[in-house]
Amino acid sequence: MQKIVLLFATIALLAGCNTKNNRKNMQDDPVKNVSKTTEIQYATSFDIDIFEGHKILTLKNPWPGTDKTFTYALVTENGSLANPENYDAVVNVPVKQIVVTSTTHIPSLEMLNELESLVGFPNLSYISSEKTRARIAKKEIKELGKNEDINTEILIELNPDAVIAFGIDGNNSTFKTIENSGIPVLYNADWTETSPLGKAEWIKFFGVLFNKEKEADSIFKNIETEYLSAKKIASEAKEKPTVLSGAMYKDVWYMPQGDSWGAQFIADANGEYLWKNSEGTGSLSLNLESVLEKGHDADVWIGPGQFTSLDQMQHASQVYTQFKAFKTAEVYSYSMRKGETGGVLYFELAPNRPDLVLKDLIKILHPTLFTEHNFYFFNKLK
């Protein structure tokens, strides 16, 4: 996730309308009887309500530290919408052409068989998926710029039905330019979720855009079933290996905080994350001495930054060799499986397939429980 955050650090969310008034006006709509509310069980940042002729997608917690809410109206074919000015965006669905801005959006399009709808993306080199890269090779997906420099001219010329944005605050003018051109901008906050299944449930966000709610729900239920089944198997392990994570960057050791997505994976795999009691959902920034003191005898080391071999780690710092997990070669990385242009698959697919991540971690921590499972994301460093 860190790489995705850096990649899109400047793609920020613009200030929207007064959403409290929006909610009130929604209640005043003549067409107000909800025929169905899509069940969102794990994700905390969006809701979907289905009305006659349109759907309402409500986005909460678009970025950390805000109470802003956005409401998007999705108008179905032959449907109607009272007071469209009350919404932050109005989109006709099903969407035919779309632009997304985070690699984490790509797997949802693929799983819903809507990859053909993707017409543009910033930083194409970060995409790992072989299917999507095949379309890129055929020049069927336009490059929209590098990092913060999204080429709005190309994007506006593409004229997609919707742009799915990635926001970390509310101070970016790029998307305002796009909105002013008449192209709807919708913000996706999958990265703010701290539950592994909560991140995966964002496939329902894309499902409603393509009128594929049933397909999205079915895909998610399969992922949920696999995840919970693996978690139950792991819970029966008699031992709970201790876990160290992260690595140093410029003399600061970064690792997941105790309430984070990464820490939850370790807990569900029945591992003892040594920093599980730390508060927060982001990253800890620690000095080497404190990590060495606490993690010296950790049984397993998971996610040592971008390192891809033990020799590489040793050359970077001799201190790494002092940890028990290094000495016993129990170091596992997700950085080795990459797309043809260098994008790390884990950053793209792991949020969408937590079941595969969990099975990898269970095989690492409890090898006898998943003997037939082949590592999907992780590799043991040599």
C-alpha positions as CSV (number, residue, x, y, z in Angstrom):
1,M,0.0,0.0,0.0
2,Q,2.9,2.4,0.7
3,K,3.9,2.3,-2.9
4,I,0.4,3.0,-4.1
5,V,0.1,5.9,-1.7
6,L,3.4,7.4,-3.0
7,L,2.3,6.8,-6.5
8,F,-0.8,8.8,-6.2
9,A,0.2,11.1,-3.3
10,T,-0.7,14.2,-5.3
11,I,-4.0,13.0,-6.7
12,A,-6.3,14.6,-4.1
13,L,-10.0,15.0,-3.6
14,L,-11.6,18.4,-4.3
15,A,-14.0,19.9,-1.9
16,G,-17.6,18.9,-2.7
17,C,-21.0,20.2,-2.0
18,N,-22.5,20.4,1.4
19,T,-23.4,16.8,1.8
20,K,-25.6,17.3,4.8
21,N,-27.9,19.3,2.6
22,N,-27.5,16.6,-0.1
23,R,-28.8,13.9,2.3
24,K,-31.7,16.1,3.2
25,N,-32.6,16.8,-0.4
26,M,-32.3,13.1,-1.2
27,Q,-35.0,12.5,1.4
28,D,-37.1,15.1,-0.3
29,D,-36.9,13.4,-3.7
30,P,-40.3,12.3,-5.1
31,V,-38.7,9.0,-6.0
32,K,-37.5,8.0,-2.5
33,N,-38.6,4.5,-1.8
34,V,-35.6,2.3,-1.5
35,S,-36.3,-1.0,-3.3
36,K,-33.0,-2.5,-2.1
37,T,-30.0,-1.7,0.0
38,T,-26.8,-3.6,-1.0
39,E,-25.3,-5.3,2.0
40,I,-21.9,-3.9,2.9
41,Q,-20.7,-6.1,5.8
42,Y,-17.0,-5.3,6.2
43,A,-16.2,-2.1,4.3
44,T,-16.8,1.1,6.3
45,S,-16.4,3.8,3.7
46,F,-19.3,3.4,1.3
47,D,-23.0,2.5,1.1
48,I,-25.3,1.6,-1.9
49,D,-29.0,2.3,-2.0
50,I,-31.1,1.3,-4.9
51,F,-34.2,3.4,-5.8
52,E,-36.6,3.2,-8.7
53,G,-34.7,4.5,-11.7
54,H,-31.5,5.3,-10.0
55,K,-29.0,4.2,-7.3
56,I,-27.2,6.3,-4.7
57,L,-23.6,5.6,-3.9
58,T,-22.5,7.3,-0.7
59,L,-18.8,7.7,0.0
60,K,-17.6,8.2,3.6
61,N,-14.1,8.7,4.9
62,P,-12.6,9.5,1.5
63,W,-9.3,10.1,3.2
64,P,-8.1,9.9,6.8
65,G,-9.0,12.7,9.2
66,T,-12.1,14.0,7.4
67,D,-15.8,13.8,8.1
68,K,-16.7,14.7,4.5
69,T,-19.2,12.6,2.7
70,F,-19.9,12.4,-1.1
71,T,-23.1,11.3,-2.7
72,Y,-23.2,10.0,-6.3
73,A,-26.4,9.4,-8.3
74,L,-26.2,6.5,-10.8
75,V,-29.1,6.7,-13.2
76,T,-30.2,3.5,-14.8
77,E,-31.4,3.2,-18.4
78,N,-34.8,4.9,-18.8
79,G,-34.5,6.0,-15.2
80,S,-35.1,9.5,-13.8
81,L,-33.6,11.6,-11.1
82,A,-35.1,14.5,-9.2
83,N,-32.8,17.4,-8.3
84,P,-29.6,16.1,-9.9
85,E,-27.8,19.3,-8.8
86,N,-27.9,18.0,-5.2
87,Y,-25.4,15.3,-6.0
88,D,-21.6,15.4,-6.2
89,A,-21.8,13.5,-9.5
90,V,-24.4,12.0,-11.7
91,V,-23.5,9.0,-13.9
92,N,-25.5,7.0,-16.4
93,V,-25.1,3.3,-15.7
94,P,-24.0,0.8,-16.9
95,V,-20.7,2.6,-17.5
96,K,-19.3,1.9,-20.9
97,Q,-16.0,3.7,-20.7
98,I,-14.0,4.4,-17.5
99,V,-10.8,5.8,-16.3
100,V,-9.3,4.6,-13.0
101,T,-6.4,6.0,-11.1
102,S,-5.1,3.3,-8.7
103,T,-3.8,-0.1,-9.6
104,T,-6.0,-1.5,-6.9
105,H,-9.0,-0.7,-9.1
106,I,-7.7,-2.9,-12.0
107,P,-8.6,-6.4,-10.4
108,S,-12.2,-5.4,-9.9
109,L,-12.6,-4.6,-13.6
110,E,-11.0,-7.9,-14.5
111,M,-13.1,-10.0,-12.1
112,L,-16.3,-8.3,-13.4
113,N,-15.2,-8.9,-17.0
114,E,-15.2,-5.2,-17.6
115,L,-11.6,-4.7,-18.5
116,E,-12.6,-3.6,-22.0
117,S,-14.2,-0.5,-20.5
118,L,-10.9,0.8,-19.3
119,V,-9.7,3.5,-21.6
120,G,-7.1,5.5,-19.6
121,F,-4.8,5.2,-16.6
122,P,-1.9,7.3,-15.2
123,N,1.4,5.6,-14.8
124,L,0.8,2.5,-17.0
125,S,4.1,1.0,-16.0
126,Y,2.8,0.3,-12.5
127,I,0.2,-2.1,-13.7
128,S,1.2,-5.7,-13.2
129,S,-1.8,-7.7,-14.6
130,E,-0.9,-9.7,-17.7
131,K,-4.5,-9.2,-19.1
132,T,-4.3,-5.4,-18.7
133,R,-0.8,-5.2,-20.0
134,A,-1.9,-7.1,-23.1
135,R,-4.4,-4.3,-23.7
136,I,-1.7,-1.7,-23.0
137,A,0.5,-3.3,-25.6
138,K,-2.2,-3.0,-28.2
139,K,-2.5,0.7,-27.2
140,E,-6.1,0.2,-26.1
141,I,-5.4,2.1,-22.8
142,K,-4.1,5.6,-22.9
143,E,-1.2,6.8,-20.8
144,L,-2.6,9.8,-18.8
145,G,0.7,11.1,-17.3
146,K,3.2,10.5,-14.6
147,N,2.3,10.7,-10.9
148,E,0.7,14.1,-10.3
149,D,0.9,15.2,-13.9
150,I,-2.3,13.7,-15.2
151,N,-2.8,14.9,-18.8
152,T,-6.3,16.4,-18.6
153,E,-6.3,17.1,-22.3
154,I,-6.0,13.5,-23.2
155,L,-8.4,12.5,-20.6
156,I,-11.1,15.0,-21.6
157,E,-10.6,13.9,-25.2
158,L,-11.3,10.3,-24.2
159,N,-14.6,11.5,-22.6
160,P,-15.1,8.6,-20.3
161,D,-18.4,8.0,-18.6
162,A,-16.7,8.3,-15.2
163,V,-13.3,8.9,-13.7
164,I,-12.6,6.9,-10.5
165,A,-10.3,9.0,-8.4
166,F,-7.9,8.3,-5.6
167,G,-7.8,11.1,-3.0
168,I,-5.6,11.7,0.0
169,D,-6.9,15.2,0.9
170,G,-9.0,17.9,-0.6
171,N,-6.5,20.1,-2.4
172,N,-6.1,18.9,-6.0
173,S,-7.2,21.0,-8.9
174,T,-6.8,18.3,-11.6
175,F,-10.1,16.7,-10.9
176,K,-11.9,20.0,-10.7
177,T,-10.7,20.6,-14.3
178,I,-12.1,17.2,-15.3
179,E,-15.4,17.9,-13.5
180,N,-15.7,21.3,-15.2
181,S,-15.5,19.6,-18.5
182,G,-18.6,17.6,-17.7
183,I,-17.0,14.3,-16.9
184,P,-18.2,12.8,-13.6
185,V,-15.5,12.2,-11.0
186,L,-16.1,9.6,-8.3
187,Y,-13.7,8.9,-5.4
188,N,-12.8,5.5,-4.3
189,A,-11.5,5.0,-0.7
190,D,-10.6,1.3,-0.7
191,W,-7.2,2.2,0.7
192,T,-8.6,3.6,3.9
193,E,-10.1,0.3,4.9
194,T,-8.2,-1.6,7.6
195,S,-10.0,-4.9,7.4
196,P,-8.7,-7.3,4.7
197,L,-12.3,-8.3,3.8
198,G,-13.3,-4.6,3.9
199,K,-10.8,-3.8,1.1
200,A,-12.0,-6.7,-1.0
201,E,-15.7,-5.7,-0.6
202,W,-15.0,-2.6,-2.7
203,I,-15.7,-4.8,-5.7
204,K,-19.3,-3.9,-5.0
205,F,-18.4,-0.3,-5.7
206,F,-17.5,-1.2,-9.2
207,G,-20.3,-3.7,-9.5
208,V,-23.0,-1.0,-9.1
209,L,-21.3,1.1,-11.8
210,F,-21.7,-1.7,-14.3
211,N,-25.1,-2.9,-13.1
212,K,-23.4,-6.1,-12.0
213,E,-24.3,-6.1,-8.3
214,K,-25.1,-9.8,-8.3
215,E,-21.8,-10.7,-9.9
216,A,-19.9,-8.5,-7.5
217,D,-21.7,-10.0,-4.5
218,S,-21.0,-13.5,-5.7
219,I,-17.3,-12.8,-6.3
220,F,-17.0,-11.3,-2.9
221,K,-18.8,-14.1,-1.1
222,N,-16.4,-16.6,-2.6
223,I,-13.4,-14.6,-1.4
224,E,-15.0,-14.2,2.0
225,T,-15.7,-17.9,2.3
226,E,-12.1,-18.8,1.4
227,Y,-10.7,-16.2,3.8
228,L,-12.8,-17.3,6.8
229,S,-12.2,-21.0,6.1
230,A,-8.4,-20.4,6.0
231,K,-8.6,-18.3,9.2
232,K,-10.4,-21.1,11.0
233,I,-7.8,-23.6,9.9
234,A,-5.0,-21.3,11.2
235,S,-6.8,-20.9,14.5
236,E,-6.4,-24.6,15.2
237,A,-2.6,-24.4,15.1
238,K,-1.0,-25.2,18.4
239,E,1.9,-22.8,18.1
240,K,1.9,-19.1,17.4
241,P,5.2,-18.0,15.8
242,T,6.4,-14.5,16.6
243,V,6.6,-12.1,13.7
244,L,8.8,-9.1,12.8
245,S,8.0,-6.9,9.8
246,G,9.3,-4.0,7.8
247,A,12.9,-2.7,7.3
248,M,14.9,0.5,7.5
249,Y,14.8,3.5,5.2
250,K,17.3,6.2,6.0
251,D,17.9,4.9,9.5
252,V,14.2,4.7,10.3
253,W,12.5,1.3,10.6
254,Y,9.0,1.3,9.2
255,M,6.5,-1.4,10.0
256,P,2.7,-1.8,10.2
257,Q,0.9,-0.4,13.2
258,G,-1.2,-2.7,15.4
259,D,-4.6,-1.8,14.0
260,S,-3.5,-1.9,10.3
261,W,-4.4,-4.1,7.5
262,G,-1.0,-5.9,7.6
263,A,-1.2,-6.6,11.3
264,Q,-4.7,-8.0,10.9
265,F,-3.4,-10.5,8.3
266,I,-0.8,-11.8,10.8
267,A,-3.4,-12.1,13.5
268,D,-5.8,-14.0,11.3
269,A,-3.0,-16.3,10.2
270,N,-2.5,-17.0,13.9
271,G,0.8,-15.3,14.2
272,E,2.1,-13.2,17.1
273,Y,2.9,-9.8,15.7
274,L,5.3,-8.3,18.2
275,W,3.9,-4.8,17.7
276,K,0.3,-5.8,17.7
277,N,-0.5,-3.5,20.7
278,S,0.6,-0.4,19.0
279,E,-2.2,2.0,18.1
280,G,-3.0,3.2,14.6
281,T,-3.7,2.0,11.1
282,G,-0.7,3.2,9.3
283,S,3.0,2.7,9.8
284,L,5.2,2.8,12.8
285,S,8.5,4.8,12.6
286,L,11.0,3.3,14.9
287,N,14.7,3.5,15.7
288,L,16.9,0.5,15.0
289,E,17.7,-0.1,18.7
290,S,14.1,-0.5,19.7
291,V,13.4,-2.9,16.9
292,L,16.5,-5.0,17.6
293,E,15.7,-5.2,21.3
294,K,12.1,-6.4,20.7
295,G,12.4,-8.3,17.4
296,H,15.8,-9.9,17.9
297,D,14.4,-13.4,18.5
298,A,11.3,-13.2,16.2
299,D,10.6,-16.5,14.5
300,V,9.6,-15.1,11.2
301,W,10.3,-11.8,9.3
302,I,7.5,-10.8,6.9
303,G,7.7,-8.0,4.4
304,P,11.3,-6.7,4.6
305,G,10.7,-3.7,2.4
306,Q,11.9,-4.0,-1.2
307,F,14.7,-6.5,-0.5
308,T,14.7,-9.6,-2.7
309,S,17.6,-11.6,-1.3
310,L,19.4,-12.1,2.0
311,D,22.6,-10.9,0.4
312,Q,21.0,-7.7,-0.6
313,M,19.8,-7.1,3.0
314,Q,23.2,-7.9,4.4
315,H,24.9,-5.5,2.0
316,A,22.4,-2.8,2.9
317,S,23.1,-3.2,6.6
318,Q,25.0,-5.7,8.7
319,V,22.5,-5.1,11.5
320,Y,19.9,-7.3,9.7
321,T,22.2,-10.3,10.2
322,Q,21.7,-10.0,13.9
323,F,18.1,-11.1,13.8
324,K,17.2,-14.7,14.5
325,A,14.8,-14.8,11.5
326,F,17.7,-13.7,9.2
327,K,20.0,-16.3,10.6
328,T,17.5,-19.1,10.1
329,A,16.5,-17.7,6.6
330,E,12.9,-17.3,7.7
331,V,12.5,-14.0,5.8
332,Y,9.6,-13.7,3.3
333,S,9.0,-10.9,0.8
334,Y,6.1,-9.9,-1.5
335,S,8.4,-7.7,-3.6
336,M,9.6,-10.4,-6.0
337,R,6.6,-11.0,-8.1
338,K,6.4,-8.2,-10.6
339,G,4.7,-7.2,-13.9
340,E,6.8,-6.9,-17.0
341,T,7.4,-3.2,-16.4
342,G,8.3,-3.5,-12.7
343,G,4.9,-3.1,-10.9
344,V,4.7,-5.2,-7.8
345,L,1.7,-7.5,-8.0
346,Y,1.1,-7.4,-4.3
347,F,0.2,-3.7,-4.3
348,E,-2.2,-4.2,-7.1
349,L,-4.0,-7.5,-6.3
350,A,-3.6,-8.2,-2.6
351,P,-6.3,-5.7,-1.4
352,N,-8.7,-7.5,-3.8
353,R,-7.7,-11.1,-2.9
354,P,-7.0,-11.2,0.8
355,D,-7.8,-14.9,0.8
356,L,-4.6,-15.5,-1.2
357,V,-2.6,-13.3,1.1
358,L,-3.9,-15.1,4.1
359,K,-3.1,-18.6,2.7
360,D,0.4,-17.5,1.9
361,L,0.9,-16.2,5.5
362,I,-0.6,-19.4,7.0
363,K,1.8,-21.5,4.9
364,I,4.7,-19.3,6.2
365,L,3.7,-19.5,9.8
366,H,2.2,-23.0,9.9
367,P,3.7,-25.0,7.0
368,T,2.0,-28.2,7.8
369,L,-1.5,-26.7,7.5
370,F,-1.4,-25.8,3.8
371,T,1.0,-28.2,2.2
372,E,-0.7,-28.1,-1.2
373,H,-0.9,-24.3,-1.4
374,N,1.7,-22.7,-3.6
375,F,2.8,-19.2,-2.6
376,Y,1.0,-16.6,-4.7
377,F,2.5,-13.3,-3.4
378,F,5.3,-14.2,-1.1
379,N,8.7,-15.8,-1.6
380,K,11.3,-17.0,0.8
381,L,14.4,-15.0,0.5
382,K,17.6,-16.9,-0.3
